[in-house]
Amino acid sequence: MYPGTHAALTPDKPAVVHSGTGASISYAELDQNSIRLARYLHDAGLRPGDDVAMLTDNDPRCFEVYWAAMRSGLYITAVNRYLAPAEAAYVLNDCGARALIVSPKLADLADALVPLTPNVEHRLLFDGSYSDALASVSDEPLADQPCGADMLYSSGTTGRPKGIKQPLPERQVDEPGDRMIPLFGALCGFDEHSVYLSPAPIYHAAPLRFGGMVQALGGTVVLMARFDAEAALAAIEKYQVTHSQWVPTMFVRMLKLDEAARNRYDLCSHRVAIHAAAPCPVEVKQRMIDWWGPILFEYYSCTEAIGATVIGSADWLRKPGSVGRAGLGIIHVCGEDGAELPVGEIGVVYWENDSEIFRYHNDAVRTVDATHPDHPMWTTVGDIGRVDEDGYLFLTDRKAFMIISGGVNIYPQEIEDCFALHPKVDDVAVIGVPDEEMGEVVKAVVQPAPGVVPGPELAEELLDYARARIAHYKCPRTIDFSADLPRTPTGKLVKGELRKRYLTHN
């Protein structure tokens, strides 16, 4: 199914609502506008396999762009709106975007991208050229509506995002075949009556993919402009939300509301609270179940979509800390030599699939790094964990010391590279340190250049330097100074030893 199905049956039903403003797009409007955009892009020369990108805030019209791609065989790339111009340009150039649709609030960033992305042929701005483009074409569907796909980016350990480009589905948009529907639709009870609250940025894989699934089934997506703990509870009550999706940091912030605020809202419609993106502390999840009841549903997956585990509240209460059993793919836990480990032993988590061999777009080196040396159908994103005797997966660490702050993956290498050539920095290491609210926060440990005096003034100078060059959410929250950093004789930074210093003190 797709919006056209529901436009015929329930044309006036909201397909998406903005929780703050109440602005909505009906199924009839979603169907018509996605048809018009698909036709406009087709008339502009885009053909199946081409890429259309969007750089948006949580504007309901992003789903018009999504479904235009889905109904014309295009790839859709949602660009992280917090990236610096050079970072966003890398994504647009790497995915080969021929068209870019932009929210008005991001017009300045879009302007900065123009000289950096010469191959983007068509640029449309909501409330401006986008509306003109839709008005200039027919609302008659294209004769052929092959199903498109998302092409999203997952950051790599070097800091450069990694493109995930799966083969296009060999079906029409109105034909069944979306694997999210049997995996999550049935397990979580999504259907045409679902009202799905999405408080996270739409450029993330989960909000975009889950939103598309909800609309394929005929439900309603409620988008928040940004997460706010009490506003989220108010939205559940106001829109009679049945399903929602969170990261653990959001749970922490809601739990920190005073008791009066937490009890102010009627949450009786709320049947399923999905969470993912980062490990959830056992105590936090237990308190959420105590508050909301056994409605929490966790899954562990990745943008690469090479595998997934799922676990409901009842199973989690029996296996606290687990992220569940495999729902997509087969789990293998392997040692450093690639040998599969016995049950209960900790190692690298690989996923076995019987589909095509996984590849990162334009990145053979990282594709090799992600592939098991002896089994080309086994792939990993570098997570470390163990599987118990009942097949439940427990994650213990990230192989490359990736930092997860508020559900967002942050890789230290890019930040270290930013500081590498600074004249006052002799050496630098970036790590994640524990934080009650964010899970982890970014800390830089700097060895000053000879003759440079460490202190608050130097720390502020370095922070300003970083903020001017990389996205602010990646910048260190704090900077410490050290006379030396632990390195091996070959020059490799022993980051585990450095992290232990901070873990010992927390």
C-alpha positions as CSV (number, residue, x, y, z in Angstrom):
1,M,0.0,0.0,0.0
2,Y,0.9,3.6,-0.4
3,P,-0.8,7.1,0.0
4,G,-2.7,6.6,-3.2
5,T,-4.6,3.7,-1.6
6,H,-5.7,5.8,1.3
7,A,-6.4,8.9,-0.7
8,A,-9.1,6.9,-2.4
9,L,-10.5,5.5,0.8
10,T,-10.0,8.3,3.4
11,P,-9.0,11.4,1.4
12,D,-9.5,13.9,4.3
13,K,-7.7,11.9,6.9
14,P,-4.4,13.5,8.1
15,A,-1.3,11.7,6.8
16,V,1.0,13.9,8.8
17,V,0.5,16.6,11.5
18,H,2.9,19.1,13.0
19,S,2.4,18.9,16.7
20,G,3.3,22.5,17.5
21,T,1.4,24.4,14.8
22,G,-1.3,21.8,14.0
23,A,-0.6,22.1,10.3
24,S,-1.5,18.9,8.5
25,I,-1.4,17.3,5.2
26,S,-4.3,15.0,4.2
27,Y,-3.9,11.8,2.3
28,A,-5.5,13.4,-0.7
29,E,-2.9,16.3,-0.5
30,L,0.0,13.9,0.1
31,D,-1.0,11.8,-2.9
32,Q,-1.6,14.8,-5.2
33,N,1.6,16.7,-4.2
34,S,3.8,13.6,-4.4
35,I,2.4,12.9,-7.8
36,R,3.1,16.5,-8.9
37,L,6.7,16.5,-7.6
38,A,7.3,13.1,-9.2
39,R,6.1,14.4,-12.5
40,Y,8.1,17.7,-12.1
41,L,11.3,15.7,-11.4
42,H,10.6,13.4,-14.3
43,D,10.0,16.3,-16.7
44,A,13.3,17.7,-15.4
45,G,15.1,14.6,-16.6
46,L,15.4,12.5,-13.4
47,R,14.9,8.8,-14.1
48,P,14.8,5.6,-11.9
49,G,18.0,5.3,-10.0
50,D,18.7,9.0,-9.8
51,D,18.8,10.7,-6.4
52,V,16.7,13.5,-4.9
53,A,17.9,15.0,-1.6
54,M,16.1,17.0,1.0
55,L,17.6,19.4,3.6
56,T,14.7,20.0,5.9
57,D,13.6,20.6,9.4
58,N,10.6,18.6,10.6
59,D,8.3,20.1,8.0
60,P,5.4,17.8,7.2
61,R,6.0,18.4,3.5
62,C,9.2,16.2,3.7
63,F,6.8,13.3,3.2
64,E,5.7,14.7,-0.1
65,V,9.3,14.5,-1.2
66,Y,9.7,11.0,0.3
67,W,6.7,9.7,-1.5
68,A,7.6,11.4,-4.8
69,A,10.8,9.4,-4.8
70,M,9.0,6.2,-3.7
71,R,6.6,6.4,-6.6
72,S,9.1,7.2,-9.3
73,G,12.0,4.9,-8.7
74,L,14.3,7.5,-7.3
75,Y,16.6,7.4,-4.3
76,I,15.8,9.8,-1.5
77,T,18.6,11.1,0.7
78,A,17.8,13.0,3.8
79,V,20.7,15.3,4.8
80,N,21.6,16.1,8.4
81,R,20.5,19.7,8.8
82,Y,23.2,20.3,11.5
83,L,26.1,19.6,9.2
84,A,28.6,22.3,8.2
85,P,28.4,23.3,4.5
86,A,31.5,21.2,3.6
87,E,30.0,18.2,5.4
88,A,26.6,18.5,3.8
89,A,28.2,19.0,0.4
90,Y,30.2,15.8,0.8
91,V,26.9,13.9,1.2
92,L,25.2,15.6,-1.8
93,N,28.2,15.0,-4.0
94,D,28.7,11.4,-2.9
95,C,25.1,10.3,-3.4
96,G,25.0,12.1,-6.8
97,A,21.9,14.2,-5.9
98,R,20.4,15.8,-9.0
99,A,17.7,17.7,-7.1
100,L,17.6,19.3,-3.6
101,I,14.5,20.4,-1.7
102,V,15.1,22.7,1.2
103,S,13.1,24.1,4.1
104,P,13.0,27.9,4.4
105,K,14.8,27.8,7.8
106,L,17.8,26.2,6.1
107,A,18.0,28.6,3.1
108,D,21.3,30.0,4.3
109,L,22.9,26.6,4.5
110,A,21.4,25.8,1.1
111,D,22.9,29.0,-0.4
112,A,26.4,28.0,1.0
113,L,26.1,24.7,-0.7
114,V,25.5,26.1,-4.2
115,P,29.2,26.5,-5.2
116,L,30.1,23.3,-3.4
117,T,27.6,21.1,-5.3
118,P,27.8,21.9,-9.0
119,N,26.1,18.6,-10.0
120,V,22.8,19.5,-8.2
121,E,20.8,20.7,-11.2
122,H,17.5,21.5,-9.5
123,R,17.0,23.4,-6.2
124,L,13.5,23.9,-4.7
125,L,12.6,25.9,-1.6
126,F,9.4,25.2,0.3
127,D,7.1,28.2,0.3
128,G,8.8,29.4,-2.9
129,S,10.0,27.6,-6.0
130,Y,8.7,24.3,-4.6
131,S,5.1,25.5,-4.7
132,D,5.7,27.0,-8.1
133,A,7.1,23.7,-9.4
134,L,4.1,21.7,-8.2
135,A,1.7,24.2,-9.7
136,S,3.3,24.0,-13.1
137,V,2.6,20.3,-13.7
138,S,-0.3,17.9,-13.9
139,D,-1.5,15.8,-11.0
140,E,-2.0,12.8,-13.2
141,P,0.2,9.9,-12.0
142,L,3.1,8.9,-14.1
143,A,2.2,5.8,-16.3
144,D,5.0,3.9,-14.6
145,Q,5.5,4.1,-10.8
146,P,8.4,1.9,-9.9
147,C,9.2,1.8,-6.2
148,G,12.1,4.0,-5.0
149,A,14.3,3.6,-2.0
150,D,16.1,5.6,0.7
151,M,19.8,6.2,0.4
152,L,20.9,7.4,3.8
153,Y,24.3,8.0,5.4
154,S,25.8,6.5,8.5
155,S,28.9,8.2,9.9
156,G,32.2,6.2,9.7
157,T,35.1,5.9,12.1
158,T,37.1,8.4,10.0
159,G,34.3,10.9,10.3
160,R,33.2,10.8,6.7
161,P,29.6,9.6,6.3
162,K,29.1,6.2,4.7
163,G,26.4,5.9,2.0
164,I,24.0,2.9,2.1
165,K,22.6,2.3,-1.3
166,Q,20.5,-0.8,-1.6
167,P,19.2,-2.1,-5.0
168,L,15.9,-0.6,-6.0
169,P,12.9,-2.9,-5.3
170,E,11.7,-4.7,-8.4
171,R,8.0,-3.7,-8.0
172,Q,5.6,-0.9,-8.4
173,V,4.9,1.4,-5.5
174,D,1.4,-0.1,-4.9
175,E,2.6,-3.6,-4.7
176,P,3.5,-5.4,-1.4
177,G,7.2,-6.0,-0.5
178,D,8.2,-3.5,2.2
179,R,10.1,-5.7,4.7
180,M,9.5,-3.1,7.6
181,I,5.8,-3.9,7.6
182,P,6.1,-7.6,8.5
183,L,9.0,-6.9,10.9
184,F,7.6,-4.0,12.8
185,G,4.0,-3.6,11.6
186,A,2.7,-6.8,13.0
187,L,5.0,-6.9,16.1
188,C,4.0,-3.4,17.2
189,G,0.4,-3.4,16.0
190,F,0.7,-0.7,13.4
191,D,-2.4,-0.3,11.2
192,E,-4.7,2.3,9.6
193,H,-5.7,3.5,13.1
194,S,-2.2,4.2,14.3
195,V,-1.1,7.6,15.4
196,Y,2.7,7.7,15.5
197,L,4.6,10.4,17.4
198,S,8.0,11.2,16.0
199,P,10.0,13.7,18.2
200,A,13.4,13.1,16.4
201,P,14.9,14.8,13.4
202,I,13.4,13.4,10.1
203,Y,16.9,13.0,8.6
204,H,17.5,10.0,10.9
205,A,16.7,6.6,9.4
206,A,14.2,5.5,12.0
207,P,11.8,8.5,11.8
208,L,11.9,8.6,8.0
209,R,11.4,4.8,7.6
210,F,8.8,4.4,10.3
211,G,6.9,7.5,9.1
212,G,6.8,6.0,5.6
213,M,5.6,2.7,7.0
214,V,2.8,4.3,9.0
215,Q,1.6,6.2,5.9
216,A,1.8,3.0,3.8
217,L,-0.6,1.4,6.3
218,G,-2.9,4.5,6.4
219,G,-2.1,5.8,9.9
220,T,-1.2,9.4,10.9
221,V,2.4,10.7,11.7
222,V,2.7,13.4,14.3
223,L,5.9,15.3,13.9
224,M,7.4,17.4,16.7
225,A,9.6,20.4,15.6
226,R,12.1,19.2,18.2
227,F,12.0,17.1,21.3
228,D,10.7,18.7,24.5
229,A,9.9,16.4,27.4
230,E,6.6,18.0,28.5
231,A,5.5,18.9,25.0
232,A,5.9,15.3,24.0
233,L,3.6,14.2,26.8
234,A,1.1,16.9,25.8
235,A,1.2,15.7,22.2
236,I,0.4,12.1,23.2
237,E,-2.7,13.4,25.0
238,K,-3.8,16.0,22.3
239,Y,-3.4,13.7,19.3
240,Q,-4.4,10.5,21.0
241,V,-1.1,9.0,20.1
242,T,-1.0,5.2,19.9
243,H,2.6,4.6,19.0
244,S,5.8,6.6,19.6
245,Q,9.5,6.4,19.1
246,W,12.4,7.6,21.4
247,V,16.0,7.4,22.2
248,P,17.1,6.8,25.8
249,T,18.1,10.4,26.4
250,M,14.5,11.4,25.9
251,F,13.4,8.9,28.5
252,V,15.9,10.5,30.9
253,R,14.6,14.0,30.3
254,M,11.0,12.9,30.8
255,L,11.8,11.1,34.0
256,K,13.4,14.3,35.3
257,L,10.2,16.2,35.0
258,D,8.6,16.9,38.3
259,E,5.8,14.5,39.4
260,A,3.1,17.0,38.7
261,A,4.2,17.5,35.1
262,R,4.5,13.8,34.5
263,N,1.0,13.1,35.9
264,R,-0.6,16.1,34.2
265,Y,-1.4,14.3,30.9
266,D,-3.7,11.5,29.9
267,L,-1.6,8.8,28.2
268,C,-4.3,6.2,28.0
269,S,-4.2,6.0,24.2
270,H,-0.5,5.2,24.2
271,R,-0.1,1.5,23.4
272,V,3.5,1.1,22.1
273,A,6.7,3.1,22.9
274,I,9.5,2.1,20.6
275,H,13.1,2.9,21.4
276,A,16.4,2.4,19.7
277,A,19.5,4.3,18.5
278,A,21.6,3.8,21.7
279,P,21.8,1.4,24.6
280,C,19.2,2.2,27.3
281,P,20.4,2.1,30.9
282,V,18.6,-0.7,32.8
283,E,17.5,1.6,35.5
284,V,16.1,4.1,33.1
285,K,14.1,1.5,31.2
286,Q,12.8,-0.1,34.3
287,R,11.5,3.3,35.5
288,M,9.8,4.0,32.2
289,I,8.1,0.6,32.4
290,D,7.0,1.4,35.9
291,W,5.6,4.7,34.7
292,W,4.1,3.8,31.3
293,G,3.5,0.1,31.8
294,P,4.9,-2.8,29.8
295,I,4.5,-1.0,26.5
296,L,8.2,-0.4,25.7
297,F,9.4,-2.2,22.5
298,E,13.1,-2.0,21.7
299,Y,14.9,-2.9,18.6
300,Y,18.6,-2.8,17.7
301,S,19.5,-2.2,14.1
302,C,21.5,0.3,12.0
303,T,21.1,2.5,8.9
304,E,22.8,-0.2,6.9
305,A,19.7,-2.4,7.7
306,I,21.9,-5.6,7.7
307,G,20.0,-7.1,10.6
308,A,17.8,-6.3,13.6
309,T,16.8,-7.6,17.0
310,V,13.5,-6.9,18.7
311,I,12.3,-7.3,22.3
312,G,9.1,-6.4,24.1
313,S,8.8,-5.4,27.7
314,A,7.8,-8.8,29.0
315,D,10.9,-10.4,27.6
316,W,13.1,-7.5,28.7
317,L,11.9,-7.9,32.2
318,R,13.2,-11.5,32.1
319,K,16.4,-10.5,30.3
320,P,17.1,-6.9,31.5
321,G,19.7,-5.2,29.4
322,S,19.1,-7.3,26.3
323,V,18.3,-5.7,23.0
324,G,16.4,-8.8,22.0
325,R,16.5,-11.8,19.6
326,A,17.1,-11.6,15.8
327,G,14.1,-10.5,13.8
328,L,16.1,-9.9,10.6
329,G,19.2,-11.8,9.7
330,I,21.2,-14.3,11.8
331,I,23.6,-13.2,14.5
332,H,27.2,-14.4,14.7
333,V,29.6,-13.3,17.5
334,C,33.2,-13.6,16.4
335,G,36.6,-13.1,17.9
336,E,39.4,-10.9,16.6
337,D,40.5,-13.7,14.3
338,G,37.0,-14.1,12.8
339,A,36.3,-17.4,14.5
340,E,32.7,-17.8,15.8
341,L,32.6,-17.7,19.6
342,P,30.7,-20.0,21.9
343,V,27.4,-18.8,23.5
344,G,28.0,-16.1,26.2
345,E,31.4,-15.0,25.0
346,I,31.9,-11.4,24.0
347,G,33.0,-10.4,20.5
348,V,32.2,-8.6,17.3
349,V,28.6,-8.8,16.2
350,Y,28.1,-9.9,12.6
351,W,24.9,-10.3,10.7
352,E,24.3,-13.0,8.1
353,N,21.9,-12.3,5.3
354,D,20.9,-14.3,2.3
355,S,20.4,-11.3,0.1
356,E,23.1,-9.5,-2.0
357,I,26.5,-8.9,-0.5
358,F,26.5,-5.6,1.4
359,R,28.6,-2.7,0.1
360,Y,29.1,0.9,1.2
361,H,28.6,3.3,-1.7
362,N,31.9,4.5,-3.2
363,D,33.9,3.0,-0.3
364,A,35.6,-0.3,-1.0
365,V,37.9,0.0,2.0
366,R,35.2,0.4,4.6
367,T,33.2,-2.3,2.9
368,V,36.1,-4.7,3.4
369,D,36.4,-3.6,7.0
370,A,32.7,-4.4,7.6
371,T,32.8,-7.8,5.9
372,H,33.8,-11.0,7.7
373,P,37.1,-12.3,6.3
374,D,35.8,-15.8,5.6
375,H,32.1,-15.2,5.1
376,P,31.2,-12.6,2.5
377,M,27.5,-12.6,3.5
378,W,28.4,-11.7,7.1
379,T,28.6,-8.0,7.9
380,T,29.3,-5.9,10.9
381,V,29.0,-2.2,12.0
382,G,31.6,-2.8,14.7
383,D,29.4,-3.4,17.7
384,I,30.6,-5.7,20.4
385,G,28.3,-8.0,22.3
386,R,27.3,-11.5,23.4
387,V,24.4,-13.8,22.8
388,D,23.0,-15.9,25.7
389,E,21.7,-19.5,25.6
390,D,18.3,-18.3,24.5
391,G,19.5,-16.3,21.6
392,Y,19.2,-12.8,23.3
393,L,21.8,-10.3,22.3
394,F,23.5,-8.1,24.9
395,L,25.7,-5.2,23.6
396,T,28.7,-4.3,25.6
397,D,30.7,-1.7,23.7
398,R,31.6,-0.2,20.3
399,K,34.7,-1.5,18.6
400,A,35.9,1.9,17.5
401,F,35.0,3.7,20.7
402,M,32.2,5.5,18.9
403,I,30.5,8.1,21.1
404,I,26.7,7.9,21.4
405,S,25.4,11.2,22.8
406,G,21.6,11.6,23.1
407,G,21.1,8.8,20.6
408,V,23.4,10.4,18.0
409,N,26.5,8.6,16.8
410,I,29.7,10.8,17.0
411,Y,33.0,9.5,15.8
412,P,36.1,11.0,17.5
413,Q,38.5,10.8,14.5
414,E,36.8,13.7,12.7
415,I,37.1,15.9,15.8
416,E,40.7,14.9,16.3
417,D,41.4,15.6,12.7
418,C,39.9,19.1,13.1
419,F,42.5,19.9,15.9
420,A,45.4,18.1,14.3
421,L,46.9,21.1,12.5
422,H,46.1,23.7,15.2
423,P,49.4,25.4,16.0
424,K,48.8,25.2,19.8
425,V,48.0,21.5,19.8
426,D,50.7,18.9,19.9
427,D,48.5,15.9,20.3
428,V,44.8,15.3,20.9
429,A,42.4,12.4,21.8
430,V,38.6,12.6,21.8
431,I,36.6,10.2,23.9
432,G,33.1,9.8,25.3
433,V,32.6,10.2,29.0
434,P,29.5,9.2,31.0
435,D,26.7,11.7,31.4
436,E,23.4,11.0,33.2
437,E,21.2,12.8,30.7
438,M,23.0,12.3,27.3
439,G,24.5,8.9,28.0
440,E,27.9,10.1,26.9
441,V,29.3,13.6,26.1
442,V,32.3,14.4,24.0
443,K,35.6,15.3,25.8
444,A,38.8,16.3,24.2
445,V,42.1,15.6,25.9
446,V,44.8,17.9,24.5
447,Q,48.5,17.9,24.8
448,P,49.5,21.5,24.3
449,A,52.4,22.4,21.9
450,P,55.7,23.2,23.7
451,G,55.6,26.6,25.3
452,V,51.8,26.9,25.2
453,V,50.1,27.4,28.6
454,P,47.1,25.2,29.2
455,G,44.0,26.7,30.9
456,P,40.5,28.0,30.4
457,E,41.5,30.6,27.7
458,L,43.1,27.9,25.6
459,A,40.2,25.6,26.0
460,E,37.7,28.3,24.8
461,E,39.9,29.2,21.9
462,L,40.0,25.5,20.8
463,L,36.2,25.1,21.2
464,D,35.6,28.2,19.1
465,Y,38.0,26.8,16.5
466,A,36.1,23.5,16.4
467,R,32.6,25.2,16.2
468,A,33.7,27.1,13.1
469,R,34.7,23.9,11.3
470,I,32.4,21.0,12.3
471,A,28.8,20.6,13.3
472,H,28.2,21.9,16.8
473,Y,26.8,18.7,18.2
474,K,30.1,17.0,17.4
475,C,32.2,19.6,19.3
476,P,33.7,18.7,22.7
477,R,31.6,19.6,25.7
478,T,34.8,20.0,27.7
479,I,38.6,20.1,27.1
480,D,41.1,18.7,29.5
481,F,44.9,19.1,29.2
482,S,47.5,16.4,29.6
483,A,51.3,16.5,29.5
484,D,51.2,13.3,27.4
485,L,48.8,10.9,25.8
486,P,49.1,7.1,25.8
487,R,50.5,5.8,22.5
488,T,52.2,2.6,21.5
489,P,55.7,2.7,20.1
490,T,54.2,2.6,16.6
491,G,52.2,5.8,17.4
492,K,48.8,4.2,17.8
493,L,46.7,6.0,20.4
494,V,45.6,3.7,23.2
495,K,42.2,5.2,23.7
496,G,41.0,2.4,26.0
497,E,43.6,3.4,28.6
498,L,42.6,7.0,28.3
499,R,38.9,6.2,28.8
500,K,39.7,4.2,31.9
501,R,41.1,7.3,33.6
502,Y,37.7,9.0,33.2
503,L,35.6,6.0,33.9
504,T,37.4,5.4,37.2
505,H,36.5,8.9,38.3
506,N,32.8,8.7,37.4
